[in-house]
Amino acid sequence: MTSSIACPQCGQPVDLQARLCAHCGVDLVLAALVAEREIYPVHSHTDIAVTPEVLVPRLGEYLVEEGHLAPADLERGLQFQKERAQAGFPLLLGQALRELGLIKADVLDQAITEQILQLHVALKKSNEELEARIRKRTSELEHALEKLGELNQLKANFIANVSHELRTPLTHLKGYLNLLAIEQLGALSELQKKAVRVMTEAETRLEGLIEGLIQFSLFSNGQLTLNLEPTDIGEALQVTLEQALARARSAGILMEIAIERDLCSVSCDKEKITWVVSHLLDNALKFTPAGGTVKLDVSQSNNFVKITVSDTGIGIPVERMAEIFELFHQLDSSPTRRYSGTGMGLALSQQILMLHGSTMTVESKVGKGSQFTFMLTQAMRATQD
């Protein structure tokens, strides 16, 4: 009894040994190949219809190897094919051999069928090998990602532990510097006062770096949460502005502060937003040369308060704008870089603002300066009974 298969075109049973479907005439071998490899035939610019022979890359060599065609006859066929193409009537090799009477139709059809079947097997094997390689590579990448996650967790835990340990000696250092500054431990000469001011500025910067590390560890562990409360933003920024003004004076930079009167209260985490503004001002002062200007502008905008920090500093290249929000990334990462920093501040600031439902926008021109802006939502007013 002859085995049969279903035709992929019409679904009717077809003899397994048949080349064509007796019901709809579809080429079964070609249909199977197309279905397996998702090949969608198109017509070429030579207007040669896509046939099974087109999918066979070495038909001539195969016919010679199988003894169906002499090498000299193959050369005749190739030459005839070339001449017809030059005359504007392109032919497939099989058509050329048929026209020259060098091969019978059934022999040609059988050779094409065998070639397509071999190609089908080769493609299937290649596909299986490719899938195996993809599975292996995917497994390797998943393992590498798992290891990276473990390393990131270790890094976050290490930073958190070190940062908290640094806070205690830093608190003692800050306390004694304050006592020295107000001369509670004895009178100071002008030179000593200057030294204390320099140490106090260094301590303030170190305190900011440690706070940044703590915020990073909280963010990495998914513990960066907000304590939202109605906040008078102008009042909340007073200490930060005093520190920034002191830095600006010592650096020879003009600092302008424009805080609109009667601002609405905003809903924010006062400590974290103060940290964000402090970091923006620190950056502006750091990247602005002496004689330049740094400005803080706080204004009402409908149901929002808009905060903008601008400077006349070195600016940021347009093509590198996105990099400034990458953790631990410095635009100048060379060992001889002029400006110090951990590369955390802007990345963490953006995360804090996103938790507030806001985002930071940047405008900058190289050599002209930068402007960083974000909005805070007005606090809901308590209803009266």
SULDA-V555665 format. One record per pair of residues at least 12 apart in sequence whose C-alpha atoms are under 8 Angstrom apart, sorted by sequence separation. I is the first residue (numbers start at 1). GAP is how many residues later the second one is. D is the distance in whole Angstrom. If there is no record, write none. Layout:
[[I GAP D] [I GAP D]]
This chain:
[[3 12 6] [4 12 5] [81 12 6] [181 12 7] [296 12 6] [297 12 6] [330 12 8] [360 12 7] [361 12 5] [2 13 7] [3 13 6] [10 13 8] [281 13 8] [295 13 8] [296 13 5] [329 13 8] [330 13 5] [360 13 6] [361 13 6] [2 14 8] [7 14 7] [10 14 7] [60 14 6] [94 14 7] [295 14 6] [296 14 7] [328 14 6] [329 14 5] [360 14 5] [9 15 7] [78 15 7] [81 15 6] [181 15 6] [281 15 8] [294 15 7] [295 15 5] [328 15 4] [329 15 7] [359 15 6] [77 16 7] [80 16 7] [180 16 7] [181 16 7] [294 16 6] [295 16 6] [327 16 6] [328 16 5] [358 16 7] [359 16 7] [9 17 7] [294 17 4] [326 17 7] [327 17 5] [358 17 6] [78 18 8] [293 18 6] [294 18 7] [326 18 8] [358 18 7] [77 19 6] [177 19 7] [292 19 8] [293 19 6] [324 19 8] [8 20 8] [77 20 5] [292 20 6] [293 20 8] [326 20 8] [327 20 5] [356 20 8] [7 21 7] [292 21 7] [325 21 5] [326 21 6] [327 21 8] [353 21 8] [9 22 8] [30 22 6] [177 22 8] [178 22 8] [324 22 7] [325 22 4] [8 23 7] [74 23 8] [77 23 7] [177 23 6] [288 23 7] [324 23 7] [8 24 8] [288 24 6] [289 24 6] [234 25 7] [284 25 8] [288 25 4] [325 25 7] [174 26 7] [284 26 7] [285 26 8] [287 26 5] [288 26 6] [284 27 6] [287 27 6] [281 28 7] [73 29 7] [174 29 7] [234 29 8] [280 29 7] [284 29 7] [173 30 8] [232 31 8] [232 32 7] [233 32 7] [253 32 8] [277 32 8] [60 33 8] [69 33 7] [170 33 8] [232 33 5] [233 33 7] [59 34 8] [69 34 7] [231 34 5] [232 34 7] [236 34 7] [240 34 7] [244 34 8] [68 35 7] [230 35 6] [231 35 5] [253 35 8] [230 36 5] [231 36 6] [253 36 7] [263 36 7] [264 36 7] [170 37 7] [229 37 8] [230 37 5] [231 37 7] [233 37 8] [237 37 6] [240 37 8] [241 37 8] [244 37 7] [248 37 7] [253 37 5] [254 37 7] [256 37 7] [258 37 8] [259 37 8] [263 37 6] [54 38 8] [229 38 5] [230 38 7] [236 38 7] [240 38 6] [244 38 7] [247 38 8] [252 38 5] [253 38 5] [254 38 6] [255 38 6] [256 38 6] [257 38 6] [258 38 6] [259 38 6] [260 38 6] [266 38 8] [53 39 8] [68 39 8] [228 39 6] [229 39 6] [231 39 7] [251 39 6] [252 39 6] [253 39 5] [254 39 5] [255 39 5] [256 39 5] [257 39 5] [258 39 5] [259 39 5] [260 39 5] [266 39 7] [167 40 8] [228 40 5] [229 40 6] [252 40 8] [253 40 6] [254 40 6] [255 40 6] [256 40 6] [257 40 6] [258 40 6] [259 40 6] [260 40 7] [53 41 7] [227 41 7] [228 41 5] [229 41 8] [253 41 7] [264 41 7] [48 42 7] [226 42 8] [227 42 5] [228 42 8] [263 42 7] [48 43 7] [167 43 8] [226 43 6] [227 43 8] [46 44 7] [48 44 8] [166 44 8] [201 46 8] [318 46 8] [163 47 6] [317 47 8] [318 47 8] [63 48 7] [163 48 8] [316 48 6] [317 48 7] [62 49 8] [315 49 5] [316 49 6] [317 49 6] [163 50 6] [164 50 7] [315 50 5] [316 50 5] [163 51 6] [315 51 4] [59 52 8] [287 52 8] [314 52 6] [315 52 5] [59 53 7] [62 53 8] [160 53 7] [286 53 7] [314 53 5] [315 53 6] [316 53 8] [159 54 6] [160 54 6] [313 54 7] [314 54 6] [315 54 4] [316 54 7] [159 55 7] [312 55 8] [313 55 6] [314 55 6] [315 55 5] [56 56 7] [59 56 7] [312 56 5] [313 56 4] [314 56 8] [160 57 5] [312 57 4] [313 57 7] [159 58 6] [160 58 8] [311 58 5] [312 58 7] [53 59 6] [56 59 6] [310 59 7] [311 59 6] [52 60 7] [56 60 6] [156 60 7] [157 60 7] [310 60 6] [311 60 7] [52 61 8] [55 61 7] [156 61 5] [310 61 4] [309 62 6] [310 62 6] [56 63 8] [308 63 7] [309 63 5] [52 64 7] [156 64 6] [234 64 8] [308 64 6] [309 64 7] [156 65 7] [308 65 4] [279 66 6] [280 66 8] [307 66 6] [308 66 7] [153 67 7] [279 67 8] [306 67 7] [307 67 6] [152 68 8] [153 68 8] [306 68 6] [307 68 6] [276 69 8] [306 69 5] [305 70 6] [306 70 7] [304 71 6] [305 71 5] [304 72 5] [305 72 7] [276 73 5] [304 73 5] [305 73 7] [303 74 6] [304 74 5] [303 75 5] [276 76 8] [273 79 8] [272 80 7] [273 80 8] [288 81 8] [33 83 8] [29 84 7] [30 86 7] [37 86 8] [29 87 7] [33 87 6] [29 88 7] [36 88 8] [268 88 7] [280 92 8] [19 94 8] [268 108 7] [267 109 7] [268 109 8] [266 110 6] [267 110 6] [266 111 6] [267 111 6] [266 112 4] [267 112 4] [265 113 6] [266 113 5] [267 113 8] [264 114 6] [265 114 6] [264 115 8] [216 128 8] [226 129 8] [213 131 8] [212 132 7] [216 132 7] [209 133 8] [212 133 7] [215 133 7] [212 136 8] [231 148 8] [230 149 5] [229 150 8] [230 150 8]]
